[in-house]
């Protein structure tokens, strides 16, 4: 199924998209329409891909059952994006109008709730209370992650540990659960289950850090959002944190002041980028993303060598230097 990286993952994403479209099209009312709007907005489908690669690595047979299981993690992710955009008052998602602006806030809230229920229904198809408990823990983590991020909005003094606390819940927890779930339903040995969870967690941390780097370095067309969009929405992320902590006190104070502003002029944005460069925030954050990627690879080093394992390793290692 994996067929190497990255071409194999692209093909896998296409299959996942078809399965997701079928699942979401089961209900053709407004909730289904909003859900499909989110699906057609694009996305890498990393969470279901990690599920399927873990499934393959642990000896699962490919087929519709595995694809539907993988889909529930993307559906939870889609629900979280809809709700997060409302909380963050975001205008766009992947270069398109956010769902709550296109359809209305009440309608988008209900669509997010609907997607959570849809994922829960898919989970019940496995008949595993342990898997269901894992899914509910993920939903709880996503809620806490968004709450912690909201509480830290425009907190220019946010610590590295506080940042880790946010992204471990908002990003890493879902990838960790996607990687671990096949071990539950396939009754894999405890060591294999722990290895897959560690892989997903480390990969998730690496992915989010790399994503946050792109807010300072990426191209708007590739990202589907303007550069410094996260900072504009009040999110203080690792490149700024690491630069701030490395700068002399007066320069760090200036960066904190700029990061605390509710809005910045183009000149102030340019100054933020200059200060982050001066403090080597990009380089330091990329080094941390690479370290998390190394930990992801190390987590599955003792598992059987196969195409799926190689794809998981390549996925992690490719991440730290990605440009979109």
Short mmCIF file of the C-alpha atoms (twelve columns), coordinates in Angstrom:
data_MODEL
# 
_entry.id   MODEL 
# 
loop_
_atom_site.group_PDB 
_atom_site.id 
_atom_site.type_symbol 
_atom_site.label_atom_id 
_atom_site.label_alt_id 
_atom_site.label_comp_id 
_atom_site.label_asym_id 
_atom_site.label_seq_id 
_atom_site.Cartn_x 
_atom_site.Cartn_y 
_atom_site.Cartn_z 
_atom_site.pdbx_PDB_model_num 
ATOM 1   C CA . UNK A 1   0.000   0.000  0.000  1 
ATOM 2   C CA . UNK A 2   2.749   2.469  0.895  1 
ATOM 3   C CA . UNK A 3   4.751   2.143  -2.336 1 
ATOM 4   C CA . UNK A 4   7.492   4.466  -1.136 1 
ATOM 5   C CA . UNK A 5   7.630   8.175  -0.326 1 
ATOM 6   C CA . UNK A 6   6.354   10.625 -1.384 1 
ATOM 7   C CA . UNK A 7   4.557   9.229  -4.444 1 
ATOM 8   C CA . UNK A 8   2.992   6.401  -2.458 1 
ATOM 9   C CA . UNK A 9   1.524   8.798  0.085  1 
ATOM 10  C CA . UNK A 10  -0.009  10.889 -2.671 1 
ATOM 11  C CA . UNK A 11  -1.733  7.812  -4.032 1 
ATOM 12  C CA . UNK A 12  -2.806  6.833  -0.537 1 
ATOM 13  C CA . UNK A 13  -4.296  10.301 0.011  1 
ATOM 14  C CA . UNK A 14  -6.337  9.936  -3.178 1 
ATOM 15  C CA . UNK A 15  -7.787  6.646  -1.953 1 
ATOM 16  C CA . UNK A 16  -8.524  8.151  1.461  1 
ATOM 17  C CA . UNK A 17  -10.262 11.109 -0.184 1 
ATOM 18  C CA . UNK A 18  -12.577 8.781  -2.079 1 
ATOM 19  C CA . UNK A 19  -13.443 6.874  1.087  1 
ATOM 20  C CA . UNK A 20  -14.014 10.101 3.036  1 
ATOM 21  C CA . UNK A 21  -16.226 11.467 0.283  1 
ATOM 22  C CA . UNK A 22  -18.366 8.341  0.420  1 
ATOM 23  C CA . UNK A 23  -18.658 8.494  4.214  1 
ATOM 24  C CA . UNK A 24  -19.525 12.193 4.303  1 
ATOM 25  C CA . UNK A 25  -21.928 12.001 1.359  1 
ATOM 26  C CA . UNK A 26  -24.100 9.523  3.269  1 
ATOM 27  C CA . UNK A 27  -25.961 12.550 4.660  1 
ATOM 28  C CA . UNK A 28  -26.856 15.045 1.943  1 
ATOM 29  C CA . UNK A 29  -28.328 17.795 4.106  1 
ATOM 30  C CA . UNK A 30  -26.520 21.003 5.113  1 
ATOM 31  C CA . UNK A 31  -24.301 19.233 7.641  1 
ATOM 32  C CA . UNK A 32  -23.070 16.921 4.924  1 
ATOM 33  C CA . UNK A 33  -22.538 19.868 2.604  1 
ATOM 34  C CA . UNK A 34  -20.396 21.707 5.150  1 
ATOM 35  C CA . UNK A 35  -18.409 18.549 5.826  1 
ATOM 36  C CA . UNK A 36  -17.719 18.016 2.144  1 
ATOM 37  C CA . UNK A 37  -16.725 21.679 1.833  1 
ATOM 38  C CA . UNK A 38  -14.027 20.994 4.421  1 
ATOM 39  C CA . UNK A 39  -12.924 17.838 2.631  1 
ATOM 40  C CA . UNK A 40  -12.647 19.529 -0.761 1 
ATOM 41  C CA . UNK A 41  -10.503 22.245 0.803  1 
ATOM 42  C CA . UNK A 42  -7.558  19.871 0.604  1 
ATOM 43  C CA . UNK A 43  -5.108  18.538 3.164  1 
ATOM 44  C CA . UNK A 44  -2.258  16.056 3.321  1 
ATOM 45  C CA . UNK A 45  -4.349  13.294 5.003  1 
ATOM 46  C CA . UNK A 46  -1.408  12.539 7.292  1 
ATOM 47  C CA . UNK A 47  -3.463  11.091 10.124 1 
ATOM 48  C CA . UNK A 48  -5.189  8.374  8.089  1 
ATOM 49  C CA . UNK A 49  -1.918  7.739  6.230  1 
ATOM 50  C CA . UNK A 50  -0.102  7.122  9.519  1 
ATOM 51  C CA . UNK A 51  -2.927  4.802  10.590 1 
ATOM 52  C CA . UNK A 52  -2.691  2.803  7.355  1 
ATOM 53  C CA . UNK A 53  1.112   2.590  7.467  1 
ATOM 54  C CA . UNK A 54  0.980   1.438  11.090 1 
ATOM 55  C CA . UNK A 55  -1.724  -1.070 10.125 1 
ATOM 56  C CA . UNK A 56  0.477   -2.437 7.341  1 
ATOM 57  C CA . UNK A 57  3.591   -2.511 9.512  1 
ATOM 58  C CA . UNK A 58  1.791   -4.493 12.232 1 
ATOM 59  C CA . UNK A 59  0.480   -7.088 9.797  1 
ATOM 60  C CA . UNK A 60  -3.034  -5.837 9.066  1 
ATOM 61  C CA . UNK A 61  -4.698  -6.786 5.796  1 
ATOM 62  C CA . UNK A 62  -5.503  -3.884 3.431  1 
ATOM 63  C CA . UNK A 63  -9.125  -3.225 2.584  1 
ATOM 64  C CA . UNK A 64  -12.271 -1.259 3.299  1 
ATOM 65  C CA . UNK A 65  -12.195 -1.917 7.047  1 
ATOM 66  C CA . UNK A 66  -8.762  -0.378 7.446  1 
ATOM 67  C CA . UNK A 67  -9.687  2.593  5.266  1 
ATOM 68  C CA . UNK A 68  -12.797 3.351  7.292  1 
ATOM 69  C CA . UNK A 69  -10.792 3.085  10.505 1 
ATOM 70  C CA . UNK A 70  -8.186  5.456  9.140  1 
ATOM 71  C CA . UNK A 71  -10.885 7.888  8.035  1 
ATOM 72  C CA . UNK A 72  -12.180 8.472  11.550 1 
ATOM 73  C CA . UNK A 73  -8.953  10.258 12.481 1 
ATOM 74  C CA . UNK A 74  -9.213  12.630 9.537  1 
ATOM 75  C CA . UNK A 75  -12.860 13.302 10.367 1 
ATOM 76  C CA . UNK A 76  -11.936 14.236 13.946 1 
ATOM 77  C CA . UNK A 77  -9.228  16.487 12.524 1 
ATOM 78  C CA . UNK A 78  -11.732 18.147 10.178 1 
ATOM 79  C CA . UNK A 79  -14.100 18.768 13.093 1 
ATOM 80  C CA . UNK A 80  -11.311 20.362 15.111 1 
ATOM 81  C CA . UNK A 81  -10.410 22.678 12.223 1 
ATOM 82  C CA . UNK A 82  -13.982 23.917 11.894 1 
ATOM 83  C CA . UNK A 83  -14.256 24.601 15.621 1 
ATOM 84  C CA . UNK A 84  -10.760 26.110 15.867 1 
ATOM 85  C CA . UNK A 85  -11.478 28.562 13.050 1 
ATOM 86  C CA . UNK A 86  -14.546 29.781 14.919 1 
ATOM 87  C CA . UNK A 87  -12.641 30.171 18.193 1 
ATOM 88  C CA . UNK A 88  -9.730  31.895 16.413 1 
ATOM 89  C CA . UNK A 89  -12.047 34.071 14.301 1 
ATOM 90  C CA . UNK A 90  -10.074 32.916 11.249 1 
ATOM 91  C CA . UNK A 91  -11.042 34.223 7.824  1 
ATOM 92  C CA . UNK A 92  -9.554  31.470 5.690  1 
ATOM 93  C CA . UNK A 93  -8.646  27.798 5.780  1 
ATOM 94  C CA . UNK A 94  -6.205  26.467 3.173  1 
ATOM 95  C CA . UNK A 95  -6.706  29.516 1.006  1 
ATOM 96  C CA . UNK A 96  -10.509 29.379 1.036  1 
ATOM 97  C CA . UNK A 97  -13.185 31.142 3.030  1 
ATOM 98  C CA . UNK A 98  -13.531 29.505 6.452  1 
ATOM 99  C CA . UNK A 99  -16.627 27.323 6.868  1 
ATOM 100 C CA . UNK A 100 -18.203 29.534 9.538  1 
ATOM 101 C CA . UNK A 101 -18.042 32.527 7.180  1 
ATOM 102 C CA . UNK A 102 -19.352 30.545 4.221  1 
ATOM 103 C CA . UNK A 103 -22.253 28.844 6.013  1 
ATOM 104 C CA . UNK A 104 -22.697 30.712 9.319  1 
ATOM 105 C CA . UNK A 105 -21.307 30.190 12.811 1 
ATOM 106 C CA . UNK A 106 -24.224 28.140 14.243 1 
ATOM 107 C CA . UNK A 107 -24.215 25.899 11.193 1 
ATOM 108 C CA . UNK A 108 -20.443 25.386 11.368 1 
ATOM 109 C CA . UNK A 109 -20.572 24.559 15.078 1 
ATOM 110 C CA . UNK A 110 -23.198 21.923 14.408 1 
ATOM 111 C CA . UNK A 111 -21.212 20.547 11.458 1 
ATOM 112 C CA . UNK A 112 -18.173 20.130 13.714 1 
ATOM 113 C CA . UNK A 113 -20.319 18.311 16.277 1 
ATOM 114 C CA . UNK A 114 -21.768 16.177 13.506 1 
ATOM 115 C CA . UNK A 115 -18.269 15.171 12.362 1 
ATOM 116 C CA . UNK A 116 -17.286 14.148 15.884 1 
ATOM 117 C CA . UNK A 117 -20.391 11.939 16.026 1 
ATOM 118 C CA . UNK A 118 -19.523 10.541 12.599 1 
ATOM 119 C CA . UNK A 119 -16.058 9.592  13.809 1 
ATOM 120 C CA . UNK A 120 -17.489 7.990  16.940 1 
ATOM 121 C CA . UNK A 121 -19.848 5.936  14.778 1 
ATOM 122 C CA . UNK A 122 -16.920 4.719  12.663 1 
ATOM 123 C CA . UNK A 123 -15.036 3.808  15.812 1 
ATOM 124 C CA . UNK A 124 -17.936 1.692  17.044 1 
ATOM 125 C CA . UNK A 125 -17.662 -0.447 13.901 1 
ATOM 126 C CA . UNK A 126 -14.527 -1.974 15.449 1 
ATOM 127 C CA . UNK A 127 -16.377 -3.143 18.562 1 
ATOM 128 C CA . UNK A 128 -13.463 -2.143 20.798 1 
ATOM 129 C CA . UNK A 129 -14.127 -0.183 23.979 1 
ATOM 130 C CA . UNK A 130 -10.380 0.378  24.289 1 
ATOM 131 C CA . UNK A 131 -10.272 2.037  20.885 1 
ATOM 132 C CA . UNK A 132 -13.360 4.088  21.719 1 
ATOM 133 C CA . UNK A 133 -11.724 5.248  24.952 1 
ATOM 134 C CA . UNK A 134 -8.644  6.296  22.975 1 
ATOM 135 C CA . UNK A 135 -10.790 8.324  20.574 1 
ATOM 136 C CA . UNK A 136 -12.531 10.149 23.426 1 
ATOM 137 C CA . UNK A 137 -9.143  10.944 24.988 1 
ATOM 138 C CA . UNK A 138 -8.028  12.476 21.693 1 
ATOM 139 C CA . UNK A 139 -11.141 14.664 21.507 1 
ATOM 140 C CA . UNK A 140 -10.507 15.778 25.084 1 
ATOM 141 C CA . UNK A 141 -6.873  16.585 24.264 1 
ATOM 142 C CA . UNK A 142 -7.891  18.622 21.225 1 
ATOM 143 C CA . UNK A 143 -10.306 20.639 23.369 1 
ATOM 144 C CA . UNK A 144 -7.700  21.316 26.031 1 
ATOM 145 C CA . UNK A 145 -5.093  22.160 23.406 1 
ATOM 146 C CA . UNK A 146 -7.320  24.784 21.838 1 
ATOM 147 C CA . UNK A 147 -8.206  26.169 25.285 1 
ATOM 148 C CA . UNK A 148 -4.531  26.424 26.284 1 
ATOM 149 C CA . UNK A 149 -3.750  28.111 22.984 1 
ATOM 150 C CA . UNK A 150 -6.603  30.550 23.530 1 
ATOM 151 C CA . UNK A 151 -5.356  31.366 27.037 1 
ATOM 152 C CA . UNK A 152 -1.845  31.937 25.677 1 
ATOM 153 C CA . UNK A 153 -3.002  34.290 22.907 1 
ATOM 154 C CA . UNK A 154 -0.579  37.223 22.505 1 
ATOM 155 C CA . UNK A 155 1.438   35.950 25.465 1 
ATOM 156 C CA . UNK A 156 4.875   37.046 24.295 1 
ATOM 157 C CA . UNK A 157 6.355   35.432 27.401 1 
ATOM 158 C CA . UNK A 158 5.041   31.965 26.557 1 
ATOM 159 C CA . UNK A 159 7.683   29.409 27.513 1 
ATOM 160 C CA . UNK A 160 8.990   26.608 25.368 1 
ATOM 161 C CA . UNK A 161 7.332   24.160 27.768 1 
ATOM 162 C CA . UNK A 162 4.004   25.977 27.475 1 
ATOM 163 C CA . UNK A 163 4.245   25.844 23.701 1 
ATOM 164 C CA . UNK A 164 4.992   22.110 23.846 1 
ATOM 165 C CA . UNK A 165 1.929   21.648 26.039 1 
ATOM 166 C CA . UNK A 166 -0.276  23.224 23.384 1 
ATOM 167 C CA . UNK A 167 1.058   21.368 20.350 1 
ATOM 168 C CA . UNK A 168 1.258   18.021 22.127 1 
ATOM 169 C CA . UNK A 169 -2.516  18.193 22.560 1 
ATOM 170 C CA . UNK A 170 -3.534  20.012 19.361 1 
ATOM 171 C CA . UNK A 171 -1.372  18.046 16.920 1 
ATOM 172 C CA . UNK A 172 0.707   15.250 18.416 1 
ATOM 173 C CA . UNK A 173 -2.084  13.512 20.336 1 
ATOM 174 C CA . UNK A 174 -4.138  12.800 17.212 1 
ATOM 175 C CA . UNK A 175 -1.145  11.472 15.260 1 
ATOM 176 C CA . UNK A 176 -0.060  9.384  18.243 1 
ATOM 177 C CA . UNK A 177 -3.517  7.827  18.467 1 
ATOM 178 C CA . UNK A 178 -3.670  7.216  14.711 1 
ATOM 179 C CA . UNK A 179 -0.378  5.336  14.942 1 
ATOM 180 C CA . UNK A 180 -1.369  3.407  18.068 1 
ATOM 181 C CA . UNK A 181 -4.901  2.380  17.089 1 
ATOM 182 C CA . UNK A 182 -3.918  -0.443 14.708 1 
ATOM 183 C CA . UNK A 183 -1.927  -2.018 17.530 1 
ATOM 184 C CA . UNK A 184 -5.098  -2.103 19.633 1 
ATOM 185 C CA . UNK A 185 -7.367  -3.740 17.080 1 
ATOM 186 C CA . UNK A 186 -4.647  -6.125 15.837 1 
ATOM 187 C CA . UNK A 187 -3.718  -7.137 19.413 1 
ATOM 188 C CA . UNK A 188 -0.072  -6.268 18.778 1 
ATOM 189 C CA . UNK A 189 2.492   -6.861 21.548 1 
ATOM 190 C CA . UNK A 190 2.715   -4.045 24.130 1 
ATOM 191 C CA . UNK A 191 6.165   -3.065 22.897 1 
ATOM 192 C CA . UNK A 192 4.922   -2.559 19.349 1 
ATOM 193 C CA . UNK A 193 1.949   -0.542 20.569 1 
ATOM 194 C CA . UNK A 194 4.194   1.725  22.644 1 
ATOM 195 C CA . UNK A 195 6.611   2.110  19.731 1 
ATOM 196 C CA . UNK A 196 3.849   3.227  17.398 1 
ATOM 197 C CA . UNK A 197 2.462   5.703  19.922 1 
ATOM 198 C CA . UNK A 198 5.925   7.157  20.471 1 
ATOM 199 C CA . UNK A 199 6.394   7.441  16.728 1 
ATOM 200 C CA . UNK A 200 3.106   9.278  16.250 1 
ATOM 201 C CA . UNK A 201 3.746   11.640 19.142 1 
ATOM 202 C CA . UNK A 202 7.285   12.534 18.030 1 
ATOM 203 C CA . UNK A 203 6.233   12.901 14.413 1 
ATOM 204 C CA . UNK A 204 3.324   15.120 15.477 1 
ATOM 205 C CA . UNK A 205 5.620   17.381 17.485 1 
ATOM 206 C CA . UNK A 206 8.050   17.598 14.567 1 
ATOM 207 C CA . UNK A 207 5.251   18.300 12.094 1 
ATOM 208 C CA . UNK A 208 3.747   21.158 14.094 1 
ATOM 209 C CA . UNK A 209 7.104   22.803 14.730 1 
ATOM 210 C CA . UNK A 210 7.925   22.610 11.013 1 
ATOM 211 C CA . UNK A 211 4.489   24.060 10.256 1 
ATOM 212 C CA . UNK A 212 5.136   26.938 12.637 1 
ATOM 213 C CA . UNK A 213 8.483   27.601 10.978 1 
ATOM 214 C CA . UNK A 214 6.649   28.039 7.678  1 
ATOM 215 C CA . UNK A 215 4.656   30.893 9.187  1 
ATOM 216 C CA . UNK A 216 7.944   32.816 9.181  1 
ATOM 217 C CA . UNK A 217 9.495   31.422 6.012  1 
ATOM 218 C CA . UNK A 218 6.842   29.908 3.737  1 
ATOM 219 C CA . UNK A 219 5.224   31.317 0.636  1 
ATOM 220 C CA . UNK A 220 1.610   32.389 1.009  1 
ATOM 221 C CA . UNK A 221 0.500   30.512 -2.122 1 
ATOM 222 C CA . UNK A 222 1.973   27.249 -0.880 1 
ATOM 223 C CA . UNK A 223 0.676   27.618 2.665  1 
ATOM 224 C CA . UNK A 224 -2.823  28.804 1.843  1 
ATOM 225 C CA . UNK A 225 -2.333  31.663 4.330  1 
ATOM 226 C CA . UNK A 226 -0.220  34.827 4.551  1 
ATOM 227 C CA . UNK A 227 3.193   34.723 6.229  1 
ATOM 228 C CA . UNK A 228 2.936   35.659 9.960  1 
ATOM 229 C CA . UNK A 229 -0.748  34.708 9.911  1 
ATOM 230 C CA . UNK A 230 -0.312  32.739 13.143 1 
ATOM 231 C CA . UNK A 231 1.212   35.732 14.894 1 
ATOM 232 C CA . UNK A 232 -1.537  37.972 13.524 1 
ATOM 233 C CA . UNK A 233 -4.053  35.635 15.180 1 
ATOM 234 C CA . UNK A 234 -2.170  35.830 18.473 1 
ATOM 235 C CA . UNK A 235 -0.260  32.546 18.333 1 
ATOM 236 C CA . UNK A 236 3.268   32.763 19.707 1 
ATOM 237 C CA . UNK A 237 5.202   29.800 18.330 1 
ATOM 238 C CA . UNK A 238 8.610   28.192 18.660 1 
ATOM 239 C CA . UNK A 239 10.685  30.284 16.203 1 
ATOM 240 C CA . UNK A 240 9.765   33.450 18.085 1 
ATOM 241 C CA . UNK A 241 10.191  31.812 21.506 1 
ATOM 242 C CA . UNK A 242 13.663  30.465 20.714 1 
ATOM 243 C CA . UNK A 243 14.775  33.739 19.112 1 
ATOM 244 C CA . UNK A 244 13.464  35.758 22.062 1 
ATOM 245 C CA . UNK A 245 15.338  33.576 24.545 1 
ATOM 246 C CA . UNK A 246 18.586  33.897 22.550 1 
ATOM 247 C CA . UNK A 247 18.515  37.675 21.985 1 
ATOM 248 C CA . UNK A 248 20.150  40.283 24.242 1 
ATOM 249 C CA . UNK A 249 17.673  41.664 26.821 1 
ATOM 250 C CA . UNK A 250 16.876  44.883 24.965 1 
ATOM 251 C CA . UNK A 251 16.282  43.102 21.645 1 
ATOM 252 C CA . UNK A 252 14.227  40.390 23.367 1 
ATOM 253 C CA . UNK A 253 12.080  43.062 25.008 1 
ATOM 254 C CA . UNK A 254 11.442  44.646 21.630 1 
ATOM 255 C CA . UNK A 255 10.402  41.312 20.146 1 
ATOM 256 C CA . UNK A 256 8.063   40.680 23.082 1 
ATOM 257 C CA . UNK A 257 6.508   44.113 22.608 1 
ATOM 258 C CA . UNK A 258 5.910   43.511 18.907 1 
ATOM 259 C CA . UNK A 259 4.478   40.027 19.530 1 
ATOM 260 C CA . UNK A 260 2.037   41.424 22.113 1 
ATOM 261 C CA . UNK A 261 0.456   43.901 19.717 1 
ATOM 262 C CA . UNK A 262 -3.114  43.166 18.544 1 
ATOM 263 C CA . UNK A 263 -2.006  44.115 15.002 1 
ATOM 264 C CA . UNK A 264 1.239   45.084 13.266 1 
ATOM 265 C CA . UNK A 265 2.101   47.413 10.420 1 
ATOM 266 C CA . UNK A 266 4.118   46.026 7.494  1 
ATOM 267 C CA . UNK A 267 7.170   47.711 8.977  1 
ATOM 268 C CA . UNK A 268 6.582   46.078 12.351 1 
ATOM 269 C CA . UNK A 269 6.138   42.693 10.675 1 
ATOM 270 C CA . UNK A 270 9.448   43.185 8.903  1 
ATOM 271 C CA . UNK A 271 11.023  43.988 12.257 1 
ATOM 272 C CA . UNK A 272 9.612   40.809 13.784 1 
ATOM 273 C CA . UNK A 273 11.130  38.767 10.964 1 
ATOM 274 C CA . UNK A 274 14.445  40.563 11.379 1 
ATOM 275 C CA . UNK A 275 14.547  39.928 15.127 1 
ATOM 276 C CA . UNK A 276 13.627  36.267 14.678 1 
ATOM 277 C CA . UNK A 277 16.454  35.981 12.152 1 
ATOM 278 C CA . UNK A 278 18.832  37.746 14.529 1 
ATOM 279 C CA . UNK A 279 17.984  35.288 17.288 1 
ATOM 280 C CA . UNK A 280 18.288  32.359 14.843 1 
ATOM 281 C CA . UNK A 281 14.748  31.320 15.677 1 
ATOM 282 C CA . UNK A 282 14.201  29.562 12.356 1 
ATOM 283 C CA . UNK A 283 17.410  27.541 12.561 1 
ATOM 284 C CA . UNK A 284 16.845  26.624 16.208 1 
ATOM 285 C CA . UNK A 285 13.242  25.573 15.597 1 
ATOM 286 C CA . UNK A 286 14.208  23.497 12.560 1 
ATOM 287 C CA . UNK A 287 16.872  21.780 14.646 1 
ATOM 288 C CA . UNK A 288 14.235  20.880 17.227 1 
ATOM 289 C CA . UNK A 289 11.882  19.612 14.515 1 
ATOM 290 C CA . UNK A 290 14.740  17.443 13.225 1 
ATOM 291 C CA . UNK A 291 15.375  16.100 16.730 1 
ATOM 292 C CA . UNK A 292 11.723  15.106 17.136 1 
ATOM 293 C CA . UNK A 293 11.911  13.449 13.701 1 
ATOM 294 C CA . UNK A 294 14.971  11.515 14.849 1 
ATOM 295 C CA . UNK A 295 13.046  10.356 17.913 1 
ATOM 296 C CA . UNK A 296 10.180  9.207  15.690 1 
ATOM 297 C CA . UNK A 297 12.563  7.112  13.588 1 
ATOM 298 C CA . UNK A 298 14.233  5.711  16.691 1 
ATOM 299 C CA . UNK A 299 10.854  4.729  18.177 1 
ATOM 300 C CA . UNK A 300 10.194  2.163  15.425 1 
ATOM 301 C CA . UNK A 301 13.797  1.041  14.892 1 
ATOM 302 C CA . UNK A 302 13.187  -2.329 16.583 1 
ATOM 303 C CA . UNK A 303 10.035  -3.128 14.598 1 
ATOM 304 C CA . UNK A 304 10.200  -5.352 11.502 1 
ATOM 305 C CA . UNK A 305 11.797  -3.779 8.450  1 
ATOM 306 C CA . UNK A 306 9.284   -3.432 5.612  1 
ATOM 307 C CA . UNK A 307 8.052   -0.935 3.067  1 
ATOM 308 C CA . UNK A 308 5.586   0.626  5.508  1 
ATOM 309 C CA . UNK A 309 8.307   1.098  8.124  1 
ATOM 310 C CA . UNK A 310 10.577  2.737  5.561  1 
ATOM 311 C CA . UNK A 311 7.773   5.067  4.502  1 
ATOM 312 C CA . UNK A 312 7.115   6.061  8.107  1 
ATOM 313 C CA . UNK A 313 10.809  6.817  8.580  1 
ATOM 314 C CA . UNK A 314 10.955  8.831  5.357  1 
ATOM 315 C CA . UNK A 315 7.799   10.707 6.327  1 
ATOM 316 C CA . UNK A 316 9.363   11.815 9.610  1 
ATOM 317 C CA . UNK A 317 12.752  12.724 8.153  1 
ATOM 318 C CA . UNK A 318 11.256  14.624 5.218  1 
ATOM 319 C CA . UNK A 319 9.134   16.728 7.529  1 
ATOM 320 C CA . UNK A 320 11.714  18.953 9.189  1 
ATOM 321 C CA . UNK A 321 12.824  20.549 5.909  1 
ATOM 322 C CA . UNK A 322 9.480   20.730 4.118  1 
ATOM 323 C CA . UNK A 323 8.424   23.951 2.430  1 
ATOM 324 C CA . UNK A 324 4.639   23.515 2.478  1 
# 
